[in-house]
Structures are given as structure tokens and as C-alpha cells.
Amino acid sequence: MTKAVVPKAFPLPLPDEATGWARSTRRPGTVFHAHALGFTVCGSIILDRYHSEEVRHLGDAQYFGLCPRCYARAIKDTQEA
């Protein structure tokens, strides 16, 4: 598995269909995924409404990291626009 992406700036880029970045609190050591209504962009997990947390500030994203597949999709979507 690839390492998590550590962002350097906030706000974080989002893919076109995503609404935010969240991570599961049920699984230890999970990274933040771009999601839309709980379904992640990369398709690796489904986020539960009551057992997930949103990115509050840059420190959260740097500590836990971002999913490399979701982040690559966000970068690709911003370059195409």
C-alpha cells in the first residue's frame, strides 16, 4: 500500500463529485478520504455517519494524511478544469 499524502495548504482540493474529506473512526490508522454521502471516491471503504470525522484544520490532514488515490483524482480534476 502506498503512503498517505501530506498536504501543505488548506483548503484541500476536492474531486468534482466529492463533498468533503472524512476518515473512519472505527478503523485504527485510517486516512482521510474524499467522499460524497459516505461513499469514498476511491471506493475502498464506506464511511458511517456516526463513526467518522471531518477535517477541521490543516493539522488533522497532516497528522492522519490523505488517501493517495482520492488526492490524485482531486489533482487530476483541478488540472482538467
C-alpha positions as CSV (number, residue, x, y, z in Angstrom):
1,M,0.0,0.0,0.0
2,T,1.2,3.5,-0.8
3,K,1.9,6.1,1.9
4,A,-0.6,8.8,2.8
5,V,-0.3,12.2,1.1
6,V,0.6,15.1,3.5
7,P,-0.9,18.3,2.2
8,K,0.9,21.6,2.6
9,A,-2.0,24.0,2.3
10,F,-5.6,24.4,3.3
11,P,-8.3,24.2,1.9
12,L,-7.7,20.8,0.4
13,P,-8.6,20.2,-3.3
14,L,-11.7,18.0,-3.9
15,P,-12.7,15.9,-6.9
16,D,-15.7,17.1,-8.8
17,E,-18.2,14.7,-7.2
18,A,-17.0,14.8,-3.6
19,T,-18.4,17.0,-0.8
20,G,-15.6,16.8,1.8
21,W,-12.8,14.8,3.4
22,A,-13.5,12.4,6.2
23,R,-11.9,9.4,8.0
24,S,-13.4,6.4,9.7
25,T,-13.0,6.2,13.5
26,R,-13.9,2.5,13.5
27,R,-10.7,1.5,11.8
28,P,-7.5,2.5,13.5
29,G,-4.9,4.2,11.4
30,T,-7.2,5.3,8.6
31,V,-6.5,8.3,6.4
32,F,-8.9,11.0,5.2
33,H,-10.9,10.1,2.1
34,A,-12.8,12.4,-0.3
35,H,-16.4,11.3,-0.1
36,A,-20.0,12.0,-1.3
37,L,-22.7,11.0,1.2
38,G,-20.3,8.4,2.8
39,F,-19.2,6.7,-0.4
40,T,-15.5,7.4,-0.9
41,V,-14.1,8.4,-4.3
42,C,-11.6,5.6,-4.4
43,G,-14.2,3.0,-3.3
44,S,-12.0,1.5,-0.6
45,I,-14.4,2.0,2.3
46,I,-17.9,3.3,3.1
47,L,-18.0,6.0,5.8
48,D,-20.6,5.7,8.6
49,R,-22.3,8.9,9.5
50,Y,-21.8,8.5,13.3
51,H,-18.3,6.9,13.2
52,S,-16.4,9.3,11.0
53,E,-14.8,12.7,11.5
54,E,-14.3,15.6,9.0
55,V,-11.1,17.5,8.5
56,R,-11.2,20.5,10.8
57,H,-7.9,22.2,10.0
58,L,-4.6,21.5,8.3
59,G,-3.1,19.8,11.3
60,D,-5.7,17.0,11.1
61,A,-4.9,16.4,7.4
62,Q,-1.2,16.4,8.1
63,Y,-1.3,14.1,11.1
64,F,-3.5,11.4,9.6
65,G,-2.8,12.0,5.9
66,L,-5.0,11.9,2.8
67,C,-5.8,8.8,0.7
68,P,-3.3,8.9,-2.3
69,R,-6.0,7.7,-4.8
70,C,-8.5,10.3,-3.7
71,Y,-5.9,13.0,-3.7
72,A,-4.6,12.0,-7.2
73,R,-8.2,12.2,-8.5
74,A,-8.7,15.7,-7.0
75,I,-5.4,16.9,-8.6
76,K,-6.4,15.5,-12.0
77,D,-9.9,17.1,-11.8
78,T,-8.4,20.5,-10.9
79,Q,-5.9,20.4,-13.8
80,E,-8.5,19.5,-16.3
81,A,-10.7,22.5,-15.4
